[in-house]
Structures are given as structure tokens and as C-alpha cells.
Amino acid sequence: MGFAGAMAVAMAVDAFLGWPSWLFARIGHPVTWLGRLIGAIDTGWNRASDPPALRRAAGVAGALLVIALSVAVGWMLQSLLASGWIQIVLVGVLAWPLVALRSLHDHVAAVTKPLQAGDIAAAREAVSRIVGRDPAALDEAGIARAVIESLAENASDGIVAPVFWGALFGLPGILGYKAINTLDSMIGHRSERHEAFGWAAARIDDVANFIPARLTGFLFVLLAPRRSEALSCMTRDARRHRSPNAGWPEAAMAGALGVRLSGPRIYHGSVTKEPWLNEGAHDPHPADIGEGLMLYRRAMLLLAGLLAILAFA
């Protein structure tokens, strides 16, 4: 349970400090370090001339290598620390960069301000930093949908999941998870280049996020202003999402705010037909993003509180 306390420390430090831009300029960020390693493996091992079976095998080996190295680094760092409360605090400080609590909040808020002011161009630019869909094709409702979906999904991927694995296993857990999540974001998508090579990365990420995604959804439900609507929407619509995990926090958020999310969207000039979550509700307005942020803050505060209670239990 000491690791639970360490994750509460990591959340608290990140909530107050985030990852300062001056620090990023000097040393980068652990995720960018992982990204360079994954990029090098992708370049060297993912050869277009190889048959799909060989590319899949190379992707399995590459994913396992990155995860194993990350877990090993976490284990070595953790083994060097003293035991007791000193270890809890130091593990929390070392885990701090791997919890994207403030970063997610600030990126969503950066979209909200120009959207509320009616500056669609600035809102599109801001939303392009957190979603992959074509921002030029988004109107006000499309921008609001995109940013609320990103808030819900990344609350799971960026905070709840790393904290969950960190609470179980400390630094090896949180570093291993960040390796898995970074692998999925870089090579786990279904493109011609990564269909075979990224197969393992995507499947491992699905497993790693299975419990955290559902936990995030239930945190939203517990604190939702429309609790029964959030619960019914989550249990009804979560499985309709293209992702086996992202639908849980997104559907819970849709029901909590009384808006519809997901639906058709444009990626790289092509329309992707996705089912609606909470289909009968209205499109979100800029004010709904603010409500979503408030729910997010309350859910993360509850999570930190639960971790702190576990640390003292």
C-alpha cells in the first residue's frame, strides 16, 4: 500500500507543477525518451520488404524489449531507495513526470477559452494538439465533442492507468505502463506500415487499460451531476465504441454531461463512421467542456484521496 501513497504524491506534485516548459527544453520528458527508442526500433525493425508474419514477430519482440527495459529501469531505481516514508516520497517524485494530470487539464482549457470567445480558428489550432482528426473539418460542436472525448479517454490513459499500475508495483509498474501506452500511440494504429508491426503494441495496451478504463468510468459516474444517466449510458453504450476500453470513460462522460459524443468524424480526408454515445442527447456546447473539466477535477481529487487512504490503511 506504500506505492498507493507514492502515486498520491505524484498526483499532488503534478497538479501543482505540471512539467515545466524550461525543464522540457533542457532534458525533454520520459515519454519523449521512450519515443526515441520506439522510433529507432520502428525504423530498424519494421521493414516494408519483410512479409507480414515477420513484421508482426519483429513488432512483438520490439514491444517486449521496450517494456522490459522500462520495467528494469524502474526496478533498479526503486531498489536504490531507502524504505519507509522516504521511499514513498521519492517514488512519488520520480513517478511525477509519468502522470499527465495538469497537462491534460491545461490542453483542454486551451481549447475552451477561444471556443467560448467564438474564435473557431484558434480553437481548431488548440484542439489539433490533442486529437488526431482533421481540425479544419470541425465546427463548434465538433470541436467540443473532440475535446470532451479526449478529456475522458486521456483521464484514463494519462492518469488513472499509470497511477493504477504504479500503486500495484511502484516505479516498475508505472514505467512499464507508460512504455505500453507510448508504444500503442506510436505504432499501435491500423495503418499500412503498422498493421502487422504494431499488432502486439495495440493488444498489450488493450489488456493494460482494461481495468483502469472501467475504473475511470465509474469515478465519473460517482461524481456526475446526472449519476443515473451517466451509469445507464456507460453500461449501454461503452461496448459500441471502436475501442474495447475508451468507450467506458467516454460514455460515462457523455451521460454525465447530457451530451452525445463520438459519431462520424474525418481522419486524413476520409470519413470514419462511428456509432454515437448517448445518441439521443444534444451536441455539446462550449459550456459543457467546462462542466467536463469540473467533473475531471473532482474525479482526480477522489482518486488521489482514495490512494492516500489506502496508504494509511
N, C-alpha and C positions, 0 to 999 in steps of 0.2 A: 504493500500500500504506500510505501515511501515514494515510489515512482508517480503515484497519483498526485502527491504533494508537489513533486518536481514539475509536473505538467501544469499545475495551477500557478506555480511561479513563472513558468514560461509564458503562459497566457497573460499574466499580470504585467510582465516586463514588456511584452509586445504591445499590449494595449496602451501603455504609456509612451513607448519609444518608437514602435514600428521598426523598420530597418532604415536608418538614416541615409539620405542620399550621399552625404560625404563619405560614409563608410562603404557604401556600394561602389562609389567611384574609386576608392582605394583598394579594396580587396574583392569586390564583386559580392557574390552571395552563394551559399552552399548549393542552391538549386542550379545556378549557372555553372558551378564547378561540375556537378553531375551532368549537366547538359553538354559540356565539352567532352566528357568521357563518352557519353552515349553517341554524340555526333561522330566521334572518331571511330567508334565501333561500327556505326551505321555506314560510314564511308568505306571502311576497310573490309567489312564482312558481308555487306549486302550488295552483292554483285549481280547486275542485271543479266549477265551471261549464264548464271547458275540456274538450274532447274528449280521450280517452286519448293520441292521437298528439301533440297539442300539449303535454300534460303530460309525455310522455316526452322530447320535444325540449327542453322547459324544464329537465328534470332533467339531460339531457346537458350543456346549457350551464352550469347551476349547478355540477355536479360539476367540469367542466373549469375553471371560474373559480376555485373554491376550491383546486384542486390547483395551478393556475398561480400564484396569489397566494402559496401556501405555498412553492413551489419558488423563486419570485422573492425572497421574504424570505430564504430560506436562502442563495441565491446572493449577495445583497447583503451579508449578514453575513459570509459566508466570504471575500468579496473584500476586506473591510476588515482581515482578519487578516494578520499577518506570516507569512512562510513558515517551514519547518523545524519543529523540535520545539515551538516556541511555538505554531504553528498547530495542531499535533496536540493539544496540551493544551487550548487554548482551544476548538477544535471539540468535543472530548470534553466539556468543561464545559457548553457550550451545548447539546449533544445529551443531556445527563444527564436533563432532565425528560421526555424522549421515550422513555426506557427504563424499563419498569414492573417491573423486577427484584424490588425489595424489596416493592413494593406487592402484587404477586401473592402472594408468599410469606406476607406478613402477613395478607392476607384469607383465604387457605386455612387458615393456622394458627388464625385466629379462629374458624373452624368446628370445627376438630379438638378444641380444648380442651373446649367444652361437650358435644360429642358423646361424647367418651371418658368424661366425667363423668355421662353419662346424662341431660343436660338437653336434651331434644329441642326444647323451645320456644326456648331461646337459640340452639341450633344452626340452627333454621329461620330465625330472625331474621338470623343471620350469613350464611347461605347465600343469603338473598334479596338481599344486596348484590352478589352476583357472578353470579347466574343469573337467567334470565327466567321459569322455570317456577314454578308455584304452590307456594310452600313449605308451605302448610297441608296439602297432599296428600302430602307426603314423610314416609316413615318413616325409621328409621335407615339402612337400606340405600339408600333413595332419596337421602337427603342425602349419603351417602358417594359414591354414583355421580355425583351432580351436581357435587360439589366436585372430584372427581378428573378428570372431563371438562373442567371449567373450567380446572383447572391445566394439563392437557395442551394444550388449544386456545389458551389465552392465553399459554402459553410461546412458541408460535409467533407469534401476533398481537401480543403485547405486548413481546416481547424479540427473538426470532430475526429476525423480518421487518424491524422497524425497523433493527436492527443490520446486517442483510444489505444493505439499500439504503443505509444510511449508510456502510458500508465501501466500497461501489462509488462513491458520488457525494458523500459528505460531508453537510453540512447540507442542501443541496437534496434529496438522496435521502431522508434520514430525515424531514424536514419534509413532503415530498411524500407519503411513505408514511403518515404519521400523518393527513394530510388524507384520504387514500383510506380508511383504516380507520375514521376518525370518521364520514365520510360513510356508509359501509356500516352502521355501528352505529346511526345516527340515521334514515336514510331508505332503507336497502337491504333492509328486510324486506318480506315479501309481505302487506301489509295493504291494505285498500281504498283508503286515502289514498296509499300509496306504491308500489302495484303498478306503475304507469306512471312516476311521477316518480323513483322510486328504482331503476329498472331499470339505468341506467348505473352508478350507485354500486356496486351489487352485482356487476355484470360486471367492472368495473375492479378491485374488491377481489379477485375470484377470480383474476385474472391476477397481481396483485401478490403474492399469497400462494402461488402455485403452487410455486415453488422453496423458499421458507422452510418451508412446512408439511412437505414431504418431508425437508428437512434436519433439522428438529426431530425427526421420527420416527426418523431414522437416529441422531441423537445419543442418543435414549432407548434404541434397540436396542444401540448400542455399550456402554452403561454399565449395561444391565439385568442384574439378578441371574438372570433367565431369558432369556438372549440369544436362543437359538433359538426359544423360544416367542414372544418379542416380534417377531422377524423374520417368523415364519410368520403370526402374527396380523395384522401390519401388511400384508403382501403379500396376504393372503387377504381381509381384511375392510375395509380402508380405503375401497375403492370402494363399499361397501354404505352408507356414511354419506350422509345427505341433502346434505352439503356436499362439493364436489369437493376440498376441502383439509383440513378439520378431522378427517376420518377417519384421516389418516396419523398425527399425534401421538396421537390418542385410541386408535387400535387398537394402536399400539406400546406405549402405557402400559398398556392392558388386558392384553396378553400379558406385559409385564414384571412386572406385579403378580400375574398369575394370577387375574384377576377379570373379570366381564362388565360392560360399560358400554353406554351408550345404551339402546335398548329403548323401550317406550311411556312417555310422560310427559304431564303435564297442563299446558296453556298456556291461561290465561284461561277455565278451566272446561271446556275441550274436550280430549279425549284425542287425542294425536298418536301414531300407530303408526309407530315407528321400528324398524329391524332391530337386533338385538343385535350388539355387537362382542365376540368371544370367547365365543360363546353358551353353550358347554358348561361354562364356569367358574362359580364361586360368586359371589354378590353380595359387594361389598366391605364390609369391616368398618372401624371407626374406625382400627384399627392400619394398615390399608392406605393410609390418607391419609398417615400419617407416612412410610411407605415411598415413596409417590409424591413427597413433598416432598424426601426424601433423593435420589431419582433426579433430580429437577428441579435441586437444588443442584449435583449432580455434573455434569449436562449443561451448566448455565450456566457452571460453572467451566471445563469443557473448551472451550466456545465462546470464553470470554474468553482462554484460553491460546492457542487457535489464532489468534485475532486478533492477539495480541501477537507470536506467531511470524511471522505474515505481515508485521507492521510492521518487523521486523528482517531479514526475508529479502532 
